[in-house]
Amino acid sequence: MRFAERELKPYSEPATPDQLKVGETYFGVQFLDEDGFVPVLEPKVFIGHNLKPEDEDELYFQDYASYQTGIRYDTASAEDESVFETGAEKHVFEYERALDVLLRCSLRREKGRR
């Protein structure tokens, strides 16, 4: 098996609000350390814009697991094990762009070992 070669940009490319589609899965990528050696990849489902009346330009995401079990923002209760969040858009990527972030991490890790 061979992974296709690709040119990586030196910066990340999060999904933009106009790219997001309700019900689609995106990937949150964050790092647990300052050097960017320990990534966390978390699938998130985009569930909409401005879901509360007082919202202005808020983007909402839900954890993948609860979305897959049928829990929805409008009907979720306190007993449901679900996570709804806003402000995650700076760290949310389409799959290929999340992969780019992880590949750059791999290169940093490789450099860091020398």
Secondary structure in CASP SS format (residue, H / E / C, confidence):
PFRMAT SS
TARGET T0000
AUTHOR 0000-0000-0000
METHOD secondary structure of the structure
MODEL  1
M C 1.00
R C 1.00
F C 1.00
A C 1.00
E C 1.00
R C 1.00
E C 1.00
L C 1.00
K C 1.00
P C 1.00
Y C 1.00
S C 1.00
E C 1.00
P C 1.00
A C 1.00
T C 1.00
P C 1.00
D C 1.00
Q C 1.00
L C 1.00
K C 1.00
V C 1.00
G C 1.00
E C 1.00
T E 1.00
Y E 1.00
F E 1.00
G E 1.00
V E 1.00
Q E 1.00
F E 1.00
L C 1.00
D C 1.00
E C 1.00
D C 1.00
G C 1.00
F C 1.00
V C 1.00
P E 1.00
V E 1.00
L E 1.00
E E 1.00
P E 1.00
K E 1.00
V E 1.00
F E 1.00
I E 1.00
G E 1.00
H E 1.00
N C 1.00
L C 1.00
K C 1.00
P C 1.00
E C 1.00
D C 1.00
E C 1.00
D C 1.00
E C 1.00
L E 1.00
Y E 1.00
F E 1.00
Q E 1.00
D E 1.00
Y H 1.00
A H 1.00
S H 1.00
Y H 1.00
Q H 1.00
T C 1.00
G C 1.00
I C 1.00
R C 1.00
Y C 1.00
D C 1.00
T C 1.00
A C 1.00
S C 1.00
A C 1.00
E C 1.00
D C 1.00
E C 1.00
S C 1.00
V C 1.00
F E 1.00
E E 1.00
T E 1.00
G C 1.00
A H 1.00
E H 1.00
K H 1.00
H H 1.00
V E 1.00
F E 1.00
E C 1.00
Y H 1.00
E H 1.00
R H 1.00
A H 1.00
L H 1.00
D H 1.00
V H 1.00
L H 1.00
L H 1.00
R H 1.00
C H 1.00
S H 1.00
L H 1.00
R H 1.00
R H 1.00
E H 1.00
K H 1.00
G H 1.00
R C 1.00
R C 1.00
END
